[in-house]
Amino acid sequence: MSAMDIVNATLDDDYMPTAEEISLVVGTLSDDEKKWRDRHGMLKHEGYELRPRLRPGWTPSWHESGADPMMCEDGEVLPVGRFADHSNPSF
């Protein structure tokens, strides 16, 4: 099951994802996060540093530590949707 399949399955009130499924979802960059990752070099050249999750070559920290992904800094997914698009506020 892909990360998107898991997210869609959780929309069903009766579905409870496993710890492994949560790790897969949280450990997969969203399309918006990939856009930031792809700008890493340019931003770093200008003096900015992105959080580890958004750097090229990132691997989830919980894979080595065994920690709960939801308790790790890099387990926090970048907000998406209209709230992340400050160029066109719709509220």
C-alpha positions as CSV (number, residue, x, y, z in Angstrom):
1,M,0.0,0.0,0.0
2,S,1.4,3.4,-0.9
3,A,1.5,6.4,1.4
4,M,-1.4,8.0,-0.5
5,D,-3.5,4.8,-0.2
6,I,-2.9,4.8,3.5
7,V,-4.0,8.4,3.9
8,N,-7.1,7.7,1.8
9,A,-7.9,4.6,3.9
10,T,-7.7,6.6,7.1
11,L,-10.6,8.8,5.9
12,D,-12.8,5.7,6.6
13,D,-13.7,6.0,10.3
14,D,-13.2,2.3,10.8
15,Y,-9.6,2.2,9.6
16,M,-6.7,2.5,12.1
17,P,-3.3,2.6,10.5
18,T,-0.5,0.5,11.9
19,A,2.7,2.1,13.3
20,E,4.5,1.0,10.1
21,E,1.9,2.7,7.9
22,I,2.2,5.9,9.9
23,S,6.0,5.7,9.5
24,L,5.6,5.3,5.8
25,V,3.2,8.3,5.4
26,V,5.2,10.6,7.6
27,G,8.4,9.5,6.0
28,T,7.2,10.4,2.5
29,L,7.7,14.0,1.3
30,S,4.7,15.7,0.0
31,D,4.8,17.4,-3.4
32,D,5.0,20.8,-1.6
33,E,8.0,19.5,0.5
34,K,9.7,18.2,-2.6
35,K,9.5,21.7,-4.1
36,W,11.3,23.1,-1.1
37,R,13.9,20.3,-1.2
38,D,14.5,21.0,-4.9
39,R,15.3,24.7,-4.0
40,H,17.8,23.7,-1.2
41,G,20.9,24.6,-3.2
42,M,19.7,28.0,-4.2
43,L,18.5,28.8,-0.7
44,K,21.7,27.7,0.9
45,H,23.7,29.8,-1.5
46,E,21.7,32.8,-0.3
47,G,22.4,32.0,3.4
48,Y,19.3,30.0,4.3
49,E,19.2,26.5,5.7
50,L,16.2,24.3,5.5
51,R,15.2,21.9,8.2
52,P,16.7,18.4,7.8
53,R,13.5,16.9,6.3
54,L,13.7,19.3,3.4
55,R,17.4,18.7,2.6
56,P,18.4,16.4,-0.3
57,G,19.2,12.9,0.8
58,W,17.1,13.1,3.9
59,T,16.2,9.8,5.6
60,P,13.8,9.8,8.5
61,S,15.6,10.0,11.9
62,W,13.3,7.4,13.5
63,H,14.7,4.7,11.1
64,E,17.9,4.7,13.1
65,S,16.7,5.8,16.5
66,G,13.6,3.6,16.7
67,A,11.7,6.6,18.1
68,D,8.0,7.3,17.4
69,P,7.9,9.4,14.1
70,M,5.3,11.7,15.6
71,M,7.8,12.6,18.4
72,C,10.6,13.5,16.0
73,E,11.2,17.0,14.5
74,D,11.5,15.6,11.1
75,G,8.2,13.7,11.6
76,E,6.3,16.9,11.3
77,V,5.0,17.3,7.7
78,L,4.9,20.7,6.0
79,P,1.4,22.2,6.0
80,V,-0.2,22.0,2.6
81,G,-3.2,23.6,0.9
82,R,-4.5,27.1,1.1
83,F,-2.9,27.7,4.5
84,A,0.6,27.2,3.0
85,D,-0.1,29.4,0.0
86,H,0.4,32.9,1.3
87,S,0.5,34.4,-2.2
88,N,-3.3,33.8,-2.6
89,P,-5.1,33.9,0.8
90,S,-8.7,32.9,0.4
91,F,-10.0,33.8,3.8
